[in-house]
Amino acid sequence: MLFVLILLISGLSQSALAKEIAPPPKKSRSHIDLVIALDTSNSMDGLINSARQKVWDLVNDMATAKPTPILRVGLISFGNDGYRESGWTRIDQGLTSDLDAIYEKLMALKTNGGTEYVGRAIHTARTQMDWRRDRKSLKIIFVAGNESADQDMEFRAVKEAGLTIEQDIIVNTIYCGNDSEPESRGWREVALRADGQFANIARDGGAIVINTPFDKKLNALSAKLNKTYIGYGSRGMAKKKVQASMDMEANSMSGSAGAARAAAKASPLYRNEAWDIVDAVEGGSVKVEEMKRDQLPTEMQDMDPKERLAYVAKMKKKRAKIQGEIAELNKKRSAFIKKEMAKRGQSKDSAFDIAVGGALRKQARTKGIIFSK
């Protein structure tokens, strides 16, 4: 009788643990598919660095959207003589929810040459990206560069824009230069043809970087957060290393970029179900108590099912606490930046992140996705 009672108590305890880390009830989620196509000709180092500097701020902005979106991002580079055999255009990363993978590819971009086929970049995005096929999802291409948009005689940019909007994919263009320059007209026409927005920004990308007294602490919390990730399967350890490496890359840009990345890692858009057990269990893609031993990290391989559940629950709770600390500290950081911008009298109107963020906010409304102010 005692033996049966122990089994019952053990079973209830394991059931309670499983319930604690079980995926939450499914809520209605919006979807955003976003492809960024960047000119990597010799004069575009400033644009690329601006994107590297501000991409995590953009993620943080999108994280305020309601309903909370499922974000996938793709990256294309063009105008690079190293891509001659593919029309000077390359898919660096297909659409993915793995934001670290996108950042890794963005950091790896190098400028070279100057044959900028805008039409080819749009065509490649339209035909070779794995876009969601429903019309409820927001599907957007941002293409940014500084030369004529009409260089590609095979895939004309305006025509490609028309074909793209027929697939319910908006094309926004960002011209790196003055609106008064003759080349800007072609970029504007491309955007108009695909129901998109045109913006002109500074040739250097226009990034305004303000470091704050909170950046160092946010970066420390970001490193602390990494310790709550439990890599599994063949990619687990490698992806944990990438996560840490991308922290270092962001910090190498500025303390501000590292702090913005920390905030993004605390947002619901930063999900790693493909390699992290905590996210995978929460998302319902794995049951840790049923995983094979060789799929588990070393520290979990000798755990029984109950111990596994308890360990994952512990990491989930620890992660939530750190994410809460990051969110609170980031509020102070954001307020500091806003005050400092006003004090300096600086405008961000000609910046890459404002061009992207402004268009996203406006176009998201057409799909019922509302960003906070």
TORTOR-127802 format. One record per residue (C-alpha): residue in one letter; chain; x, y, z. Coordinates in Angstrom, 2 decimals, always signed. Layout:
<pts>
<pt r="A" c="A" px="X" py="Y" pz="Z"/>
...
</pts>
This chain:
<pts>
<pt r="M" c="A" px="+0.00" py="+0.00" pz="+0.00"/>
<pt r="L" c="A" px="+2.84" py="+2.38" pz="+0.91"/>
<pt r="F" c="A" px="+4.56" py="+1.57" pz="-2.39"/>
<pt r="V" c="A" px="+1.39" py="+2.45" pz="-4.33"/>
<pt r="L" c="A" px="+1.05" py="+5.70" pz="-2.36"/>
<pt r="I" c="A" px="+4.66" py="+6.68" pz="-3.18"/>
<pt r="L" c="A" px="+4.02" py="+6.00" pz="-6.86"/>
<pt r="L" c="A" px="+0.89" py="+8.11" pz="-6.79"/>
<pt r="I" c="A" px="+2.66" py="+11.01" pz="-5.08"/>
<pt r="S" c="A" px="+5.58" py="+10.74" pz="-7.52"/>
<pt r="G" c="A" px="+3.20" py="+10.69" pz="-10.46"/>
<pt r="L" c="A" px="+1.30" py="+13.72" pz="-9.19"/>
<pt r="S" c="A" px="+4.57" py="+15.58" pz="-8.59"/>
<pt r="Q" c="A" px="+5.79" py="+14.82" pz="-12.11"/>
<pt r="S" c="A" px="+2.42" py="+15.83" pz="-13.53"/>
<pt r="A" c="A" px="+2.58" py="+19.14" pz="-11.66"/>
<pt r="L" c="A" px="+6.06" py="+19.82" pz="-13.04"/>
<pt r="A" c="A" px="+4.94" py="+18.98" pz="-16.56"/>
<pt r="K" c="A" px="+2.01" py="+21.35" pz="-16.15"/>
<pt r="E" c="A" px="+4.35" py="+24.10" pz="-14.91"/>
<pt r="I" c="A" px="+6.44" py="+24.04" pz="-18.10"/>
<pt r="A" c="A" px="+3.67" py="+23.06" pz="-20.51"/>
<pt r="P" c="A" px="+2.97" py="+25.38" pz="-23.44"/>
<pt r="P" c="A" px="+0.42" py="+28.10" pz="-22.68"/>
<pt r="P" c="A" px="-2.99" py="+28.03" pz="-24.40"/>
<pt r="K" c="A" px="-2.62" py="+29.10" pz="-28.01"/>
<pt r="K" c="A" px="-3.60" py="+32.71" pz="-28.67"/>
<pt r="S" c="A" px="-4.20" py="+34.41" pz="-31.96"/>
<pt r="R" c="A" px="-0.81" py="+35.46" pz="-33.37"/>
<pt r="S" c="A" px="-0.11" py="+37.74" pz="-36.26"/>
<pt r="H" c="A" px="+2.66" py="+36.98" pz="-38.76"/>
<pt r="I" c="A" px="+5.29" py="+39.29" pz="-40.21"/>
<pt r="D" c="A" px="+7.60" py="+38.14" pz="-43.00"/>
<pt r="L" c="A" px="+10.29" py="+40.77" pz="-43.54"/>
<pt r="V" c="A" px="+13.08" py="+40.65" pz="-46.14"/>
<pt r="I" c="A" px="+15.85" py="+43.24" pz="-46.07"/>
<pt r="A" c="A" px="+17.87" py="+43.69" pz="-49.28"/>
<pt r="L" c="A" px="+21.02" py="+45.76" pz="-48.81"/>
<pt r="D" c="A" px="+23.33" py="+47.25" pz="-51.42"/>
<pt r="T" c="A" px="+26.85" py="+45.97" pz="-50.71"/>
<pt r="S" c="A" px="+28.70" py="+48.05" pz="-53.30"/>
<pt r="N" c="A" px="+31.83" py="+49.87" pz="-52.16"/>
<pt r="S" c="A" px="+30.09" py="+53.02" pz="-50.93"/>
<pt r="M" c="A" px="+27.60" py="+51.27" pz="-48.66"/>
<pt r="D" c="A" px="+29.63" py="+50.49" pz="-45.53"/>
<pt r="G" c="A" px="+27.72" py="+53.18" pz="-43.66"/>
<pt r="L" c="A" px="+24.33" py="+51.71" pz="-44.56"/>
<pt r="I" c="A" px="+25.38" py="+48.22" pz="-43.49"/>
<pt r="N" c="A" px="+26.83" py="+49.45" pz="-40.21"/>
<pt r="S" c="A" px="+23.65" py="+51.41" pz="-39.55"/>
<pt r="A" c="A" px="+21.62" py="+48.22" pz="-40.05"/>
<pt r="R" c="A" px="+23.96" py="+46.34" pz="-37.71"/>
<pt r="Q" c="A" px="+23.70" py="+49.10" pz="-35.13"/>
<pt r="K" c="A" px="+19.93" py="+49.41" pz="-35.18"/>
<pt r="V" c="A" px="+18.46" py="+46.01" pz="-36.06"/>
<pt r="W" c="A" px="+17.81" py="+45.13" pz="-32.39"/>
<pt r="D" c="A" px="+16.03" py="+48.45" pz="-31.84"/>
<pt r="L" c="A" px="+13.76" py="+47.50" pz="-34.73"/>
<pt r="V" c="A" px="+13.07" py="+44.11" pz="-33.15"/>
<pt r="N" c="A" px="+12.20" py="+45.84" pz="-29.89"/>
<pt r="D" c="A" px="+9.77" py="+48.12" pz="-31.71"/>
<pt r="M" c="A" px="+8.08" py="+45.16" pz="-33.41"/>
<pt r="A" c="A" px="+7.82" py="+43.41" pz="-30.05"/>
<pt r="T" c="A" px="+5.34" py="+46.10" pz="-28.95"/>
<pt r="A" c="A" px="+2.87" py="+45.07" pz="-31.67"/>
<pt r="K" c="A" px="-0.51" py="+43.62" pz="-30.76"/>
<pt r="P" c="A" px="-1.32" py="+40.88" pz="-31.32"/>
<pt r="T" c="A" px="+2.25" py="+39.77" pz="-30.68"/>
<pt r="P" c="A" px="+3.61" py="+38.78" pz="-34.10"/>
<pt r="I" c="A" px="+5.51" py="+35.71" pz="-35.17"/>
<pt r="L" c="A" px="+8.43" py="+37.37" pz="-36.91"/>
<pt r="R" c="A" px="+10.52" py="+35.88" pz="-39.70"/>
<pt r="V" c="A" px="+13.34" py="+37.82" pz="-41.30"/>
<pt r="G" c="A" px="+15.33" py="+37.19" pz="-44.48"/>
<pt r="L" c="A" px="+18.48" py="+38.92" pz="-45.76"/>
<pt r="I" c="A" px="+19.61" py="+39.60" pz="-49.33"/>
<pt r="S" c="A" px="+22.72" py="+41.48" pz="-50.44"/>
<pt r="F" c="A" px="+23.27" py="+42.89" pz="-53.93"/>
<pt r="G" c="A" px="+25.65" py="+45.10" pz="-55.87"/>
<pt r="N" c="A" px="+28.65" py="+42.96" pz="-54.97"/>
<pt r="D" c="A" px="+31.15" py="+41.94" pz="-57.65"/>
<pt r="G" c="A" px="+31.74" py="+38.70" pz="-55.77"/>
<pt r="Y" c="A" px="+28.22" py="+37.59" pz="-56.80"/>
<pt r="R" c="A" px="+28.75" py="+38.03" pz="-60.53"/>
<pt r="E" c="A" px="+27.47" py="+34.57" pz="-61.47"/>
<pt r="S" c="A" px="+24.14" py="+35.20" pz="-59.71"/>
<pt r="G" c="A" px="+23.45" py="+38.65" pz="-61.10"/>
<pt r="W" c="A" px="+25.40" py="+40.41" pz="-58.35"/>
<pt r="T" c="A" px="+22.72" py="+39.26" pz="-55.89"/>
<pt r="R" c="A" px="+22.84" py="+36.72" pz="-53.05"/>
<pt r="I" c="A" px="+20.43" py="+35.28" pz="-50.50"/>
<pt r="D" c="A" px="+22.40" py="+35.47" pz="-47.28"/>
<pt r="Q" c="A" px="+19.59" py="+34.06" pz="-45.13"/>
<pt r="G" c="A" px="+16.16" py="+32.73" pz="-46.03"/>
<pt r="L" c="A" px="+13.14" py="+33.70" pz="-43.95"/>
<pt r="T" c="A" px="+13.72" py="+32.51" pz="-40.40"/>
<pt r="S" c="A" px="+12.59" py="+33.22" pz="-36.84"/>
<pt r="D" c="A" px="+16.20" py="+32.63" pz="-35.71"/>
<pt r="L" c="A" px="+17.22" py="+36.26" pz="-35.14"/>
<pt r="D" c="A" px="+20.77" py="+35.29" pz="-34.18"/>
<pt r="A" c="A" px="+21.19" py="+33.66" pz="-37.60"/>
<pt r="I" c="A" px="+20.12" py="+36.89" pz="-39.29"/>
<pt r="Y" c="A" px="+22.48" py="+38.98" pz="-37.19"/>
<pt r="E" c="A" px="+25.36" py="+36.60" pz="-37.85"/>
<pt r="K" c="A" px="+24.85" py="+36.98" pz="-41.62"/>
<pt r="L" c="A" px="+24.42" py="+40.74" pz="-41.32"/>
<pt r="M" c="A" px="+27.71" py="+41.03" pz="-39.44"/>
<pt r="A" c="A" px="+29.43" py="+38.96" pz="-42.13"/>
<pt r="L" c="A" px="+28.48" py="+41.25" pz="-45.04"/>
<pt r="K" c="A" px="+31.36" py="+42.88" pz="-46.91"/>
<pt r="T" c="A" px="+31.27" py="+45.58" pz="-49.60"/>
<pt r="N" c="A" px="+32.83" py="+44.97" pz="-52.99"/>
<pt r="G" c="A" px="+32.24" py="+46.48" pz="-56.42"/>
<pt r="G" c="A" px="+29.33" py="+48.50" pz="-57.73"/>
<pt r="T" c="A" px="+26.81" py="+46.82" pz="-60.07"/>
<pt r="E" c="A" px="+23.55" py="+47.43" pz="-58.23"/>
<pt r="Y" c="A" px="+20.68" py="+45.39" pz="-59.71"/>
<pt r="V" c="A" px="+17.69" py="+46.54" pz="-57.66"/>
<pt r="G" c="A" px="+15.27" py="+44.65" pz="-59.92"/>
<pt r="R" c="A" px="+17.24" py="+41.44" pz="-59.44"/>
<pt r="A" c="A" px="+17.17" py="+41.87" pz="-55.67"/>
<pt r="I" c="A" px="+13.37" py="+42.27" pz="-55.70"/>
<pt r="H" c="A" px="+12.96" py="+39.35" pz="-58.12"/>
<pt r="T" c="A" px="+15.11" py="+37.12" pz="-55.92"/>
<pt r="A" c="A" px="+13.14" py="+38.07" pz="-52.82"/>
<pt r="R" c="A" px="+9.83" py="+37.51" pz="-54.60"/>
<pt r="T" c="A" px="+10.61" py="+34.15" pz="-56.15"/>
<pt r="Q" c="A" px="+13.11" py="+32.49" pz="-53.82"/>
<pt r="M" c="A" px="+11.94" py="+33.35" pz="-50.32"/>
<pt r="D" c="A" px="+9.51" py="+31.01" pz="-48.54"/>
<pt r="W" c="A" px="+6.75" py="+33.58" pz="-48.01"/>
<pt r="R" c="A" px="+3.59" py="+32.74" pz="-46.10"/>
<pt r="R" c="A" px="+0.80" py="+32.30" pz="-48.63"/>
<pt r="D" c="A" px="-2.15" py="+33.66" pz="-46.67"/>
<pt r="R" c="A" px="-3.29" py="+37.26" pz="-47.07"/>
<pt r="K" c="A" px="-3.61" py="+37.88" pz="-43.34"/>
<pt r="S" c="A" px="+0.16" py="+38.01" pz="-42.91"/>
<pt r="L" c="A" px="+2.22" py="+41.16" pz="-43.38"/>
<pt r="K" c="A" px="+4.82" py="+40.52" pz="-46.09"/>
<pt r="I" c="A" px="+7.35" py="+43.26" pz="-46.78"/>
<pt r="I" c="A" px="+10.58" py="+43.80" pz="-48.69"/>
<pt r="F" c="A" px="+12.89" py="+46.70" pz="-47.85"/>
<pt r="V" c="A" px="+15.49" py="+47.39" pz="-50.52"/>
<pt r="A" c="A" px="+18.16" py="+50.02" pz="-49.78"/>
<pt r="G" c="A" px="+20.94" py="+51.45" pz="-51.93"/>
<pt r="N" c="A" px="+22.43" py="+54.58" pz="-53.46"/>
<pt r="E" c="A" px="+22.69" py="+54.23" pz="-57.25"/>
<pt r="S" c="A" px="+20.11" py="+54.12" pz="-60.03"/>
<pt r="A" c="A" px="+17.32" py="+51.57" pz="-59.56"/>
<pt r="D" c="A" px="+17.21" py="+50.99" pz="-63.33"/>
<pt r="Q" c="A" px="+20.51" py="+49.20" pz="-63.99"/>
<pt r="D" c="A" px="+19.02" py="+45.71" pz="-64.41"/>
<pt r="M" c="A" px="+17.79" py="+45.33" pz="-67.98"/>
<pt r="E" c="A" px="+16.55" py="+41.74" pz="-67.51"/>
<pt r="F" c="A" px="+14.52" py="+42.21" pz="-64.36"/>
<pt r="R" c="A" px="+13.21" py="+45.77" pz="-64.47"/>
<pt r="A" c="A" px="+12.68" py="+47.08" pz="-60.97"/>
<pt r="V" c="A" px="+9.27" py="+48.71" pz="-61.53"/>
<pt r="K" c="A" px="+7.92" py="+45.62" pz="-63.29"/>
<pt r="E" c="A" px="+9.23" py="+43.35" pz="-60.52"/>
<pt r="A" c="A" px="+7.57" py="+45.61" pz="-57.95"/>
<pt r="G" c="A" px="+4.26" py="+45.16" pz="-59.77"/>
<pt r="L" c="A" px="+4.60" py="+41.38" pz="-59.81"/>
<pt r="T" c="A" px="+5.52" py="+41.43" pz="-56.13"/>
<pt r="I" c="A" px="+2.45" py="+43.36" pz="-54.96"/>
<pt r="E" c="A" px="+0.30" py="+40.90" pz="-56.96"/>
<pt r="Q" c="A" px="+1.57" py="+38.33" pz="-54.44"/>
<pt r="D" c="A" px="+0.50" py="+40.62" pz="-51.58"/>
<pt r="I" c="A" px="+4.13" py="+41.50" pz="-50.84"/>
<pt r="I" c="A" px="+4.84" py="+45.21" pz="-50.31"/>
<pt r="V" c="A" px="+8.11" py="+46.73" pz="-51.55"/>
<pt r="N" c="A" px="+9.56" py="+49.69" pz="-49.66"/>
<pt r="T" c="A" px="+12.59" py="+51.51" pz="-51.02"/>
<pt r="I" c="A" px="+15.28" py="+53.42" pz="-49.17"/>
<pt r="Y" c="A" px="+17.50" py="+55.69" pz="-51.25"/>
<pt r="C" c="A" px="+20.78" py="+56.61" pz="-49.57"/>
<pt r="G" c="A" px="+21.19" py="+60.15" pz="-50.76"/>
<pt r="N" c="A" px="+19.32" py="+63.42" pz="-51.26"/>
<pt r="D" c="A" px="+15.77" py="+63.35" pz="-52.56"/>
<pt r="S" c="A" px="+16.77" py="+66.03" pz="-55.09"/>
<pt r="E" c="A" px="+19.22" py="+63.70" pz="-56.84"/>
<pt r="P" c="A" px="+17.98" py="+62.29" pz="-60.19"/>
<pt r="E" c="A" px="+18.45" py="+58.66" pz="-59.07"/>
<pt r="S" c="A" px="+15.93" py="+59.03" pz="-56.26"/>
<pt r="R" c="A" px="+13.03" py="+59.22" pz="-58.72"/>
<pt r="G" c="A" px="+13.46" py="+55.60" pz="-59.83"/>
<pt r="W" c="A" px="+13.46" py="+54.38" pz="-56.23"/>
<pt r="R" c="A" px="+10.27" py="+56.32" pz="-55.55"/>
<pt r="E" c="A" px="+8.55" py="+54.79" pz="-58.61"/>
<pt r="V" c="A" px="+9.43" py="+51.26" pz="-57.47"/>
<pt r="A" c="A" px="+7.85" py="+51.84" pz="-54.07"/>
<pt r="L" c="A" px="+4.71" py="+53.41" pz="-55.55"/>
<pt r="R" c="A" px="+4.26" py="+50.47" pz="-57.92"/>
<pt r="A" c="A" px="+4.24" py="+48.00" pz="-55.00"/>
<pt r="D" c="A" px="+2.07" py="+50.01" pz="-52.56"/>
<pt r="G" c="A" px="+5.18" py="+50.72" pz="-50.55"/>
<pt r="Q" c="A" px="+6.86" py="+53.74" pz="-49.04"/>
<pt r="F" c="A" px="+9.88" py="+55.62" pz="-50.34"/>
<pt r="A" c="A" px="+12.42" py="+57.17" pz="-48.00"/>
<pt r="N" c="A" px="+15.71" py="+58.92" pz="-48.53"/>
<pt r="I" c="A" px="+18.30" py="+58.76" pz="-45.78"/>
<pt r="A" c="A" px="+21.87" py="+59.90" pz="-45.22"/>
<pt r="R" c="A" px="+24.46" py="+57.99" pz="-47.25"/>
<pt r="D" c="A" px="+26.03" py="+56.70" pz="-44.04"/>
<pt r="G" c="A" px="+22.73" py="+55.21" pz="-42.87"/>
<pt r="G" c="A" px="+22.06" py="+58.03" pz="-40.45"/>
<pt r="A" c="A" px="+22.32" py="+55.95" pz="-37.27"/>
<pt r="I" c="A" px="+22.24" py="+58.06" pz="-34.12"/>
<pt r="V" c="A" px="+23.87" py="+56.21" pz="-31.24"/>
<pt r="I" c="A" px="+23.32" py="+57.31" pz="-27.66"/>
<pt r="N" c="A" px="+25.01" py="+55.30" pz="-24.94"/>
<pt r="T" c="A" px="+23.31" py="+55.31" pz="-21.55"/>
<pt r="P" c="A" px="+24.25" py="+54.60" pz="-17.91"/>
<pt r="F" c="A" px="+22.12" py="+51.43" pz="-18.14"/>
<pt r="D" c="A" px="+23.92" py="+49.77" pz="-21.04"/>
<pt r="K" c="A" px="+26.61" py="+48.03" pz="-18.99"/>
<pt r="K" c="A" px="+24.07" py="+46.44" pz="-16.64"/>
<pt r="L" c="A" px="+21.85" py="+45.39" pz="-19.55"/>
<pt r="N" c="A" px="+24.79" py="+43.71" pz="-21.26"/>
<pt r="A" c="A" px="+25.65" py="+41.89" pz="-18.02"/>
<pt r="L" c="A" px="+22.05" py="+40.68" pz="-17.72"/>
<pt r="S" c="A" px="+22.18" py="+39.53" pz="-21.34"/>
<pt r="A" c="A" px="+25.16" py="+37.29" pz="-20.54"/>
<pt r="K" c="A" px="+23.36" py="+36.03" pz="-17.44"/>
<pt r="L" c="A" px="+20.30" py="+35.24" pz="-19.55"/>
<pt r="N" c="A" px="+22.37" py="+33.00" pz="-21.83"/>
<pt r="K" c="A" px="+22.99" py="+30.63" pz="-18.93"/>
<pt r="T" c="A" px="+19.28" py="+29.75" pz="-18.86"/>
<pt r="Y" c="A" px="+19.41" py="+28.31" pz="-22.39"/>
<pt r="I" c="A" px="+19.66" py="+24.52" pz="-22.63"/>
<pt r="G" c="A" px="+21.02" py="+23.47" pz="-25.99"/>
<pt r="Y" c="A" px="+19.79" py="+20.15" pz="-27.33"/>
<pt r="G" c="A" px="+20.37" py="+17.98" pz="-30.37"/>
<pt r="S" c="A" px="+23.18" py="+18.26" pz="-32.87"/>
<pt r="R" c="A" px="+23.00" py="+22.06" pz="-33.05"/>
<pt r="G" c="A" px="+22.51" py="+22.92" pz="-29.39"/>
<pt r="M" c="A" px="+26.07" py="+23.67" pz="-28.33"/>
<pt r="A" c="A" px="+26.95" py="+25.42" pz="-31.60"/>
<pt r="K" c="A" px="+23.93" py="+27.71" pz="-31.36"/>
<pt r="K" c="A" px="+24.73" py="+28.59" pz="-27.74"/>
<pt r="K" c="A" px="+28.17" py="+29.69" pz="-28.93"/>
<pt r="V" c="A" px="+26.59" py="+31.76" pz="-31.70"/>
<pt r="Q" c="A" px="+24.30" py="+33.41" pz="-29.15"/>
<pt r="A" c="A" px="+27.29" py="+34.51" pz="-27.06"/>
<pt r="S" c="A" px="+29.24" py="+35.50" pz="-30.15"/>
<pt r="M" c="A" px="+26.43" py="+37.76" pz="-31.38"/>
<pt r="D" c="A" px="+26.36" py="+39.44" pz="-27.97"/>
<pt r="M" c="A" px="+30.03" py="+40.28" pz="-28.49"/>
<pt r="E" c="A" px="+29.38" py="+41.48" pz="-32.06"/>
<pt r="A" c="A" px="+26.63" py="+43.83" pz="-30.90"/>
<pt r="N" c="A" px="+28.84" py="+45.17" pz="-28.12"/>
<pt r="S" c="A" px="+31.63" py="+45.73" pz="-30.62"/>
<pt r="M" c="A" px="+29.30" py="+48.11" pz="-32.47"/>
<pt r="S" c="A" px="+28.48" py="+50.08" pz="-29.31"/>
<pt r="G" c="A" px="+27.22" py="+49.65" pz="-25.77"/>
<pt r="S" c="A" px="+23.89" py="+50.89" pz="-27.07"/>
<pt r="A" c="A" px="+23.63" py="+48.11" pz="-29.69"/>
<pt r="G" c="A" px="+24.48" py="+45.52" pz="-27.05"/>
<pt r="A" c="A" px="+21.84" py="+46.93" pz="-24.71"/>
<pt r="A" c="A" px="+19.24" py="+46.92" pz="-27.49"/>
<pt r="R" c="A" px="+20.08" py="+43.28" pz="-28.18"/>
<pt r="A" c="A" px="+19.65" py="+42.48" pz="-24.49"/>
<pt r="A" c="A" px="+16.17" py="+44.04" pz="-24.58"/>
<pt r="A" c="A" px="+15.31" py="+42.08" pz="-27.73"/>
<pt r="K" c="A" px="+16.39" py="+38.83" pz="-26.05"/>
<pt r="A" c="A" px="+13.88" py="+39.57" pz="-23.30"/>
<pt r="S" c="A" px="+11.06" py="+40.09" pz="-25.82"/>
<pt r="P" c="A" px="+8.58" py="+37.49" pz="-27.11"/>
<pt r="L" c="A" px="+10.11" py="+37.75" pz="-30.61"/>
<pt r="Y" c="A" px="+13.39" py="+36.14" pz="-29.53"/>
<pt r="R" c="A" px="+12.53" py="+32.44" pz="-29.70"/>
<pt r="N" c="A" px="+14.91" py="+29.49" pz="-30.13"/>
<pt r="E" c="A" px="+12.74" py="+26.37" pz="-30.19"/>
<pt r="A" c="A" px="+15.03" py="+24.70" pz="-32.73"/>
<pt r="W" c="A" px="+17.88" py="+24.37" pz="-30.22"/>
<pt r="D" c="A" px="+16.79" py="+25.46" pz="-26.73"/>
<pt r="I" c="A" px="+14.80" py="+23.02" pz="-24.59"/>
<pt r="V" c="A" px="+13.04" py="+25.72" pz="-22.56"/>
<pt r="D" c="A" px="+11.60" py="+27.41" pz="-25.65"/>
<pt r="A" c="A" px="+10.93" py="+24.06" pz="-27.32"/>
<pt r="V" c="A" px="+8.94" py="+22.74" pz="-24.34"/>
<pt r="E" c="A" px="+7.03" py="+25.99" pz="-24.00"/>
<pt r="G" c="A" px="+6.26" py="+25.95" pz="-27.71"/>
<pt r="G" c="A" px="+5.10" py="+22.35" pz="-27.53"/>
<pt r="S" c="A" px="+7.60" py="+21.00" pz="-30.06"/>
<pt r="V" c="A" px="+9.29" py="+18.61" pz="-27.60"/>
<pt r="K" c="A" px="+8.49" py="+16.75" pz="-24.37"/>
<pt r="V" c="A" px="+11.66" py="+16.76" pz="-22.31"/>
<pt r="E" c="A" px="+10.62" py="+13.66" pz="-20.33"/>
<pt r="E" c="A" px="+10.47" py="+11.69" pz="-23.60"/>
<pt r="M" c="A" px="+13.68" py="+12.94" pz="-25.23"/>
<pt r="K" c="A" px="+16.43" py="+10.44" pz="-26.03"/>
<pt r="R" c="A" px="+19.51" py="+10.61" pz="-23.84"/>
<pt r="D" c="A" px="+21.86" py="+11.52" pz="-26.69"/>
<pt r="Q" c="A" px="+19.65" py="+14.52" pz="-27.58"/>
<pt r="L" c="A" px="+20.19" py="+16.04" pz="-24.15"/>
<pt r="P" c="A" px="+23.12" py="+18.20" pz="-23.02"/>
<pt r="T" c="A" px="+25.69" py="+16.51" pz="-20.78"/>
<pt r="E" c="A" px="+24.30" py="+17.95" pz="-17.56"/>
<pt r="M" c="A" px="+20.88" py="+16.38" pz="-18.21"/>
<pt r="Q" c="A" px="+21.79" py="+12.98" pz="-19.60"/>
<pt r="D" c="A" px="+21.68" py="+11.16" pz="-16.24"/>
<pt r="M" c="A" px="+18.46" py="+12.80" pz="-15.09"/>
<pt r="D" c="A" px="+15.26" py="+10.81" pz="-14.80"/>
<pt r="P" c="A" px="+12.05" py="+12.29" pz="-16.32"/>
<pt r="K" c="A" px="+11.05" py="+14.02" pz="-13.09"/>
<pt r="E" c="A" px="+14.48" py="+15.60" pz="-12.69"/>
<pt r="R" c="A" px="+14.43" py="+16.79" pz="-16.30"/>
<pt r="L" c="A" px="+11.08" py="+18.48" pz="-15.79"/>
<pt r="A" c="A" px="+12.28" py="+20.13" pz="-12.60"/>
<pt r="Y" c="A" px="+15.48" py="+21.37" pz="-14.27"/>
<pt r="V" c="A" px="+13.62" py="+22.91" pz="-17.23"/>
<pt r="A" c="A" px="+11.07" py="+24.51" pz="-14.90"/>
<pt r="K" c="A" px="+13.94" py="+26.00" pz="-12.87"/>
<pt r="M" c="A" px="+15.60" py="+27.47" pz="-15.99"/>
<pt r="K" c="A" px="+12.27" py="+28.83" pz="-17.23"/>
<pt r="K" c="A" px="+11.62" py="+30.59" pz="-13.92"/>
<pt r="K" c="A" px="+15.17" py="+31.95" pz="-13.79"/>
<pt r="R" c="A" px="+14.89" py="+33.22" pz="-17.38"/>
<pt r="A" c="A" px="+11.60" py="+34.97" pz="-16.71"/>
<pt r="K" c="A" px="+13.12" py="+36.77" pz="-13.71"/>
<pt r="I" c="A" px="+16.11" py="+38.03" pz="-15.72"/>
<pt r="Q" c="A" px="+13.90" py="+39.05" pz="-18.62"/>
<pt r="G" c="A" px="+11.77" py="+41.04" pz="-16.19"/>
<pt r="E" c="A" px="+14.87" py="+42.83" pz="-14.88"/>
<pt r="I" c="A" px="+15.95" py="+43.61" pz="-18.45"/>
<pt r="A" c="A" px="+12.51" py="+44.96" pz="-19.37"/>
<pt r="E" c="A" px="+12.43" py="+47.30" pz="-16.36"/>
<pt r="L" c="A" px="+15.96" py="+48.55" pz="-16.98"/>
<pt r="N" c="A" px="+15.25" py="+49.06" pz="-20.67"/>
<pt r="K" c="A" px="+12.36" py="+51.38" pz="-19.81"/>
<pt r="K" c="A" px="+14.87" py="+53.62" pz="-18.04"/>
<pt r="R" c="A" px="+17.24" py="+53.35" pz="-20.97"/>
<pt r="S" c="A" px="+14.52" py="+54.34" pz="-23.45"/>
<pt r="A" c="A" px="+13.51" py="+57.32" pz="-21.33"/>
<pt r="F" c="A" px="+17.15" py="+58.43" pz="-21.10"/>
<pt r="I" c="A" px="+17.59" py="+58.25" pz="-24.89"/>
<pt r="K" c="A" px="+14.38" py="+60.19" pz="-25.51"/>
<pt r="K" c="A" px="+15.44" py="+62.93" pz="-23.10"/>
<pt r="E" c="A" px="+18.96" py="+63.08" pz="-24.55"/>
<pt r="M" c="A" px="+17.63" py="+63.34" pz="-28.10"/>
<pt r="A" c="A" px="+15.41" py="+66.26" pz="-27.09"/>
<pt r="K" c="A" px="+18.32" py="+67.93" pz="-25.29"/>
<pt r="R" c="A" px="+20.56" py="+67.66" pz="-28.33"/>
<pt r="G" c="A" px="+17.80" py="+68.74" pz="-30.69"/>
<pt r="Q" c="A" px="+18.71" py="+65.84" pz="-32.97"/>
<pt r="S" c="A" px="+16.42" py="+64.40" pz="-35.62"/>
<pt r="K" c="A" px="+16.39" py="+60.76" pz="-36.69"/>
<pt r="D" c="A" px="+14.22" py="+61.38" pz="-39.76"/>
<pt r="S" c="A" px="+17.03" py="+60.48" pz="-42.16"/>
<pt r="A" c="A" px="+18.04" py="+57.26" pz="-40.40"/>
<pt r="F" c="A" px="+17.75" py="+53.68" pz="-41.65"/>
<pt r="D" c="A" px="+15.89" py="+52.44" pz="-38.59"/>
<pt r="I" c="A" px="+13.31" py="+55.24" pz="-38.77"/>
<pt r="A" c="A" px="+12.67" py="+54.58" pz="-42.47"/>
<pt r="V" c="A" px="+12.10" py="+50.88" pz="-41.78"/>
<pt r="G" c="A" px="+10.19" py="+51.32" pz="-38.54"/>
<pt r="G" c="A" px="+7.91" py="+54.03" pz="-39.90"/>
<pt r="A" c="A" px="+6.86" py="+51.98" pz="-42.91"/>
<pt r="L" c="A" px="+6.37" py="+48.85" pz="-40.78"/>
<pt r="R" c="A" px="+4.07" py="+50.63" pz="-38.36"/>
<pt r="K" c="A" px="+1.90" py="+52.07" pz="-41.12"/>
<pt r="Q" c="A" px="+1.67" py="+48.89" pz="-43.18"/>
<pt r="A" c="A" px="+1.09" py="+46.65" pz="-40.18"/>
<pt r="R" c="A" px="-2.23" py="+48.42" pz="-39.58"/>
<pt r="T" c="A" px="-3.56" py="+47.04" pz="-42.87"/>
<pt r="K" c="A" px="-3.27" py="+43.56" pz="-41.34"/>
<pt r="G" c="A" px="-4.71" py="+44.50" pz="-37.98"/>
<pt r="I" c="A" px="-1.32" py="+44.67" pz="-36.27"/>
<pt r="I" c="A" px="-1.02" py="+47.74" pz="-34.04"/>
<pt r="F" c="A" px="+2.29" py="+48.99" pz="-32.65"/>
<pt r="S" c="A" px="+2.38" py="+50.85" pz="-29.34"/>
<pt r="K" c="A" px="+3.18" py="+54.56" pz="-29.52"/>
</pts>
